[in-house]
Amino acid sequence: MHGKIIFYEDRNFQGRSYETSSDCADTSSHLSRCHSCKVESGCFMVYDQPNYVGQQYLLRRGEYSDYQCMMGFSDCIRSCRMIPMHNGSYRIRLYEKEDFGGQMYELMDDCDNFQNRYQMSDCQSCNVMEGHWLMYEQPNYRGRMMYLRPGEYRSFQDLGYDDMSFSSIRRITDSC
């Protein structure tokens, strides 16, 4: 099953709309602004800046009539990334320092507080080997989040997260 999201220029699903089933690097090429949306199927990460940067939020199937109230974005949705379904195992390696330095811990499941569980002073890089993950700023899957797809992340600072440290991580499962 593929994902499908519909963006609307105004709150409460009003104004012009734009529908997509894939990534969109800049919603302003389709709409002047985006203040509400409906996820008809699948899961999407939405961002308050073009090109998948800035504040991000996971949207599951449902209606979001005024995303600012729910997500705390300062502006409107500017880009989105469809999260593909994953049927398999999950594996990620977390590193204390940039460029995969310091202590390394491999996880295959959610962890509500990896800094406490593994006595990590920080987490500044990772290698996602299998699955899609959400890393959270605070324990218990709270606060700002970062979407991680399979690949190497040598420096969270280079990704624009220089003022953040992360504390918890959760798999994005097919029941998204």
N, C-alpha and C positions, 0 to 999 in steps of 0.2 A: 504494500500500500504506500502510495506516495503522499506527501504532505500538500496541503492547499491552504493558503492564507489570503484574506481579502483586506486591504487597507482602505480607510476612508479619510478624506481630508478633514472632516469635522467630527466632533464628539457625537456619540449616539448613532453611529453609522450613517451619518449625513454627508452630503457633498459628493464630489466625484470619487470613484473607487478604482482600485488597481488590484488585480488578482494575480497570484503567482504560485507555482509549485516548485520553485527553485530559489537559489540565492539571488539577492538583489543588492548590488553594491551601493546604489544611490536611489532612494525612493523619489527624490526630487526630480528625477528624469521622467517620472510618471505623474506625480502629484505635487502641488505647491507646498503641501504640508501633510502630516499624517497624525491624526489625534485619536483614532479608534480603529479596531480591527477585529476580525473573526477568524479563528483557526478552525477550519472545517475538518481537517484531518492532519495527523502527524504532529511534529514538534518543530518549533522555530526559535532561534535566538534572534532577538531584535536589539538594535544598537541605536544610541542617540546621536551618532556621528556616521558620516558616509564611510564606506570601505571597512566595515566591521570593526570599528574602534569606538572607544568611549564606554559609557555605562551600558551594560547589557543585561537582558532579562530573558528567561526561558518562558515561552508561551506554549501551553498545551492546548488541546482541543477545547474551545470555548469562545465566549464573546467578551471583548474588552472595550466597553463603551467609552471609557475615559482613562487611557493608559497612564496619564500623569498622576492621577490620584492613587492608582494601584501600585505603580512602579517607582514613583518619585523621580522620574526623568525631569530634567530642567527644560527640555525642549521636546520636539516631537521625534518620532521614529524616523531614522534616516537610512538605515540599511537592515537587511535580515539575511539569515543563513538557515537553510533547511537542514535539519539534523536527520541524516539517513538512519533507517532502521538497522540495528545490529543484532544478528543472531549468532552469538558465539560467546567466548569467554572475554573477560575484561582483565587488563594488566597494565599497570603504570608504575614507573619508577620515579620517586621523588628524591630530589637532591637538596641538601642544605645550601649549597652555593651555586653561583652561576657556572656555566660550562660544565655541568655535571660533577662539580667538586663537592668535597665534604662527605658526610655520611649519606648513604643511599638506603632507601627503604622501598621494597616492592609491595604493591597492594593489588589485590584482585577483587576487593569488595569495598563498600562504602566505609568511611571512617569519620566519626563525628568530631574527633579532635586528634589529628595525627601529630601535632606538636607535643601534646601531653603523652599520648600513647607511646611514641617513639623517642621522646625527649629531644625533639628537634628544636634548635634555636631559631631556625627560619627555613623557608622553602623558597629557593630562587630559580630553580630550573627543574625540568622533568622530561621524561621520555614516555609518551603514550604508545604502548606497543599493541594494545587491542582495545577496542571499544571507544566510546565517547564519554567524557567526564565533565563534571562541573566542579570547579574549585571555589570555595567560599572564603571570604575574609574572616568570618567569625566561626567559632565552634557551633556544632549542631545545625549546620547548613543554613547559616544566616548571613546577612550583610551582602556587600557587593560580590559578584560572581564573575568567573572567567570560564568560557567554554573551551574545552581542549579536545581536539580530534586527533587521530593517530598521527604521530610525528614527533620531532625533537623540538623542545622549547629551551634553548640555551640560556635565555635571560628574560625573566618576567619584566625587568626594568626596560629592556628594549621594546617590549610590547606595550609600554605605557603604564605599567603598574609599579612605578618606582616608589610611590607613597603607600603601598599596601603590603601587608604580609598575609599569608593564607593559613587557615587553621583546620578546615574540614574539606572533604571531597566525597562526591557521590557519583555513581554510575548513572548515565542516562539510559534507561532500559526501554525495551520495546513497548512497554505499557505507557510510554510517555503520554 
